[in-house]
Amino acid sequence: MSGMARGIDGESHRGALEVGGTTVAVLGCGIDRDYPAAHAELARRICEQGLIVSEYEPGIEPAPWRFPARNRIIAGLCEATVIVEARERSGALITADFALEEGRDVFAVPGEITSSLSAGTNALLRLGAGPVTCAGDVLELFDLAPVQASHTDLGATAQAVLTLLGDSPLTADEIARTAGVDPAPLSASLMELELAGRITLEDGVYRASV
């Protein structure tokens, strides 16, 4: 549940849709208004696989003061609120306040102390919000276990690369040299393994997922 705004809101809705979940968008305008306009297609997908709700009548245009007001509905519909990024005076902190007033759990994702986008979340953590570093941190609150990704059948090259990365993290060039694989099939195999959740890429280094 989120507000269909740009950034974290939109990505949370997309994430739910991509895994076949149900998502709810709460608008600060009438439900016949695509706001922001760039999310018109996202709104259509949400309608097919979830809900778009608003306390405002159709035809009501978005206004700055309506968005903080709608945040109380988002907080009220959720058993827990997760603040991913927030500036010092972010509207997301208003949602957190509403959630706390209703006795709901509030979580925050830790961020860099030098980033203005983390000022709000880090302040919540100082006040006692639960830290979230992965989805499992939220699921634990409800005594739920993360769904284990099913391992799909891999091609011969991808399987060889995965076995190689099981010994130690390597760059693409190191994998190519060690495995004797040409760049084109190696690139395809690395993409296959990433999509399957079997490896991760960080700072140019590939690692086998635990």
N, C-alpha and C positions, 0 to 999 in steps of 0.2 A: 504494500500500500504506500503510495507516494502522491506527489502533486503534478506529475507529467511535465515539470519544468525542464529546462535544459540542464545538462550535467548529470549529477548523481540520480536525480529523479527519473530521467528518461532511461538511463542505463539500468536502473533497478527494474523498471517495467520490462525492458527488452530481455534482461536476464531471465525473468520469470517466464516470459513467452517462449524463449528459446528452449527451455527444458520442459515445455508443456504444462507449466504451472498456471495458476489463476492469479491475476493481478487486478488491483483496484486503483483507479486514478481519481483523486478528489480535486475538483477545479475551483478556481477563484472567480468563476464567471458562469454563464449559462452553458448547459451541456451541448448546445448547438454551436458554440464558438470553439474553433480549433485554436487553442492558445497554448504554446506558441504555434504559429502557422507552420513552422518547420516540422512539427510533430503531428501533422494531419494524418499521415499514414500510420504512425504509431497509435493514434487514437482509434483508427479503424480496426487495427489488430487487437487492441485492448477490448473493444466492444465485442469482438468475436470470441474472445477467450477470457473475459472477465467483466468488469463493470467500470463505467464512468459515472460518477455521482457529483452532485452539487446541491448546495442549499439555495442557490439562486435560480430564479425563473429563466426559462429560455429567452434569449435576446439580451440578457444582462451582459454588458461589456466588462472585460477585465479592468480592474483598477488597483493601484498599489496597496491600498488599505485592505482589500478583500483577501489577499494572499495570506497575511499573518492570521486573519480571522479563520480561514479555512483549515489552518494547521491544527486547530483544536479538534476538528473532525478526524483528521489523519491520526492524531494521538489517541482519540477515543475509540477508533476502530481496531487499534493494534494492542496486542498484549505486551509488546516490547517495542521500543523505539531505538533504532540504530542511527547514530549521527556519523556519517562517513567523513565529510569535510565541512568545516564551518569557520568563517571569519569571526572576528571578535563580536560583531553585531549581526551575525547571520540570522535569517529567518528560521533556519533549522533549529536554532537554540530556543526559539519560541515554541516549536513543537516539543522539544525536550521539557520545557517548563510545564506545558500542558500535561504531558505524560506524568511528570512527577506529582502534579497536583491531583491526578487521578490515582496515584499509587501504583503506576505502571513502572516496569523496569526500563532503565535507560542505559544504553551502551554507547561507547565512542571508540572510533578507530584511532589509535595513536598516530601522530604525525611528526614531521621534523620540527624541531623547536624554532627554526629560523624561518619557517614558512607561515605566511599570514593566513593561508587556508587551513592551518592546523591550530590556530590560536584558540578557536572556540572548542574544538574537540579536546585539546589538551587541558583546557580550563575545566571541562566537564569531568575529566579523569581526576583532576585535583580535588574536585568536589565529591568524588566517590562513585562516578559512573563506572560500570563494568567495562574493562578493555576488551575489544574485539580484534583478534588477529586472523581469524578464519571463520567460516560459516559454522564450524563445530562449536565455537564458543557460544553462539546463540542457541543452537540446537540443544546443547547441554542443559540450558535453562528449562527446557520442556522434556527432559529425559529422552531425547531422540538421538539416534545415531546417524551420521552422514551416510548417504547411499554410496555403496562401493561401486566404482565404475567397472563395468564389465569389460574384460580384455578381449578385443576383437582379434581375429586371425590376422597375422602380419605377413607381409611378403618376405622373401628370403633375405633381401638386402636389409630391410628394416629390422628383422630379427637379429641379423649379424651385428648391426649397429647397436642395438639394444644390449646385446651380450657384451660388446666392447665397452659401452658406457657403464656397465655394471661393475667394472673394475676401477674406473676412475673417470672424472669429468674431463671432457676434451673439447677443443674447438673443432669447427667444421674441417679446417685444413688438416688438423691432426687425425681426425677420423678418416679422411680421404687417404692420407698417407699410410696409416696403420692398416686399414681394411682393404686398400687397393681398389677403391670405388671411384668411378668417374663423377665429376661434379653434378651432372644432371640427375642421374639416378639417386645420388646421395641426397640432393636437395629434396627430391620427392619423398624419399624415405624419412628424412628428418621431419618434413611436414606431416607425413602419415603418423609418426610417433607422437608429435605434439598434439595433433587433433585427437588421438586416442588417449591422451593424458599419460603416456608412458615416459615422456621425457620433458624437461623444462629447459628454457634458454634464458640465461642471465649473464649480462656483460659479455656476450659473445661466447659463452661456455655452455655446452650441453651437459645435462646431468640426468641420470635415470631417476624417475620418480619413485618415492618410497612406496 
